[in-house]
Amino acid sequence: MAKVKGAIIVDTETCKGCEVCIPVCPEDVIRMTKEVNRKGYHFAYMENPDACTGCTNCGIVCPDRAISVYRVKVSA
């Protein structure tokens, strides 16, 4: 059976650091950086990329559409 591996891409200049994506991630993948974008906001990133399943919760709740979610089936 194939396993699903996920990944997110965050548009760091669009993300305003609202942190809405963090509590909806069932795998506890997303955190905020200590760095800031050019608008002065901390932005989201994948702290634990191996745990991402590509569930799309973060992309759905992002009010700025700053998160794109990708899913790939990998052999077990």
Contacts in CASP RR format, 6 or more apart in sequence:
PFRMAT RR
TARGET T0000
AUTHOR 0000-0000-0000
METHOD contacts of the structure
MODEL  1
MAKVKGAIIVDTETCKGCEVCIPVCPEDVIRMTKEVNRKGYHFAYMENPD
ACTGCTNCGIVCPDRAISVYRVKVSA
1 76 0 8 1.000
2 73 0 8 1.000
2 74 0 8 1.000
2 75 0 8 1.000
2 76 0 8 1.000
3 73 0 8 1.000
3 74 0 8 1.000
3 75 0 8 1.000
3 76 0 8 1.000
4 53 0 8 1.000
4 54 0 8 1.000
4 71 0 8 1.000
4 72 0 8 1.000
4 73 0 8 1.000
4 74 0 8 1.000
5 52 0 8 1.000
5 53 0 8 1.000
5 54 0 8 1.000
5 71 0 8 1.000
5 72 0 8 1.000
5 73 0 8 1.000
5 74 0 8 1.000
6 52 0 8 1.000
6 53 0 8 1.000
6 54 0 8 1.000
6 69 0 8 1.000
6 70 0 8 1.000
6 71 0 8 1.000
6 72 0 8 1.000
7 46 0 8 1.000
7 49 0 8 1.000
7 52 0 8 1.000
7 54 0 8 1.000
7 69 0 8 1.000
7 70 0 8 1.000
7 72 0 8 1.000
8 29 0 8 1.000
8 30 0 8 1.000
8 46 0 8 1.000
8 52 0 8 1.000
8 54 0 8 1.000
8 58 0 8 1.000
8 59 0 8 1.000
8 67 0 8 1.000
8 68 0 8 1.000
8 69 0 8 1.000
8 70 0 8 1.000
9 67 0 8 1.000
9 68 0 8 1.000
9 70 0 8 1.000
10 43 0 8 1.000
10 44 0 8 1.000
10 45 0 8 1.000
10 66 0 8 1.000
10 67 0 8 1.000
11 66 0 8 1.000
11 67 0 8 1.000
11 68 0 8 1.000
12 37 0 8 1.000
12 43 0 8 1.000
12 66 0 8 1.000
13 37 0 8 1.000
13 38 0 8 1.000
13 39 0 8 1.000
14 64 0 8 1.000
14 65 0 8 1.000
14 66 0 8 1.000
15 37 0 8 1.000
15 41 0 8 1.000
15 43 0 8 1.000
15 44 0 8 1.000
15 62 0 8 1.000
15 64 0 8 1.000
15 66 0 8 1.000
15 67 0 8 1.000
16 39 0 8 1.000
16 41 0 8 1.000
16 64 0 8 1.000
16 66 0 8 1.000
17 32 0 8 1.000
17 41 0 8 1.000
17 42 0 8 1.000
17 43 0 8 1.000
17 44 0 8 1.000
18 63 0 8 1.000
18 64 0 8 1.000
19 32 0 8 1.000
19 44 0 8 1.000
20 61 0 8 1.000
20 62 0 8 1.000
20 63 0 8 1.000
21 30 0 8 1.000
21 44 0 8 1.000
21 57 0 8 1.000
21 58 0 8 1.000
21 59 0 8 1.000
21 61 0 8 1.000
21 62 0 8 1.000
21 67 0 8 1.000
22 30 0 8 1.000
22 31 0 8 1.000
22 32 0 8 1.000
22 44 0 8 1.000
24 57 0 8 1.000
24 58 0 8 1.000
24 60 0 8 1.000
24 61 0 8 1.000
25 55 0 8 1.000
25 57 0 8 1.000
25 58 0 8 1.000
26 53 0 8 1.000
26 55 0 8 1.000
26 57 0 8 1.000
27 48 0 8 1.000
27 51 0 8 1.000
27 52 0 8 1.000
27 53 0 8 1.000
27 55 0 8 1.000
28 48 0 8 1.000
28 51 0 8 1.000
29 46 0 8 1.000
29 47 0 8 1.000
29 48 0 8 1.000
29 49 0 8 1.000
29 51 0 8 1.000
29 52 0 8 1.000
30 44 0 8 1.000
30 45 0 8 1.000
30 46 0 8 1.000
30 47 0 8 1.000
30 58 0 8 1.000
31 44 0 8 1.000
31 45 0 8 1.000
31 47 0 8 1.000
32 42 0 8 1.000
32 43 0 8 1.000
32 44 0 8 1.000
32 45 0 8 1.000
33 42 0 8 1.000
33 43 0 8 1.000
33 44 0 8 1.000
33 45 0 8 1.000
34 42 0 8 1.000
35 42 0 8 1.000
35 43 0 8 1.000
36 42 0 8 1.000
36 43 0 8 1.000
37 43 0 8 1.000
43 66 0 8 1.000
44 58 0 8 1.000
44 66 0 8 1.000
44 67 0 8 1.000
46 52 0 8 1.000
53 71 0 8 1.000
54 69 0 8 1.000
54 70 0 8 1.000
54 71 0 8 1.000
55 69 0 8 1.000
56 69 0 8 1.000
58 67 0 8 1.000
58 69 0 8 1.000
59 65 0 8 1.000
59 67 0 8 1.000
59 68 0 8 1.000
59 69 0 8 1.000
END
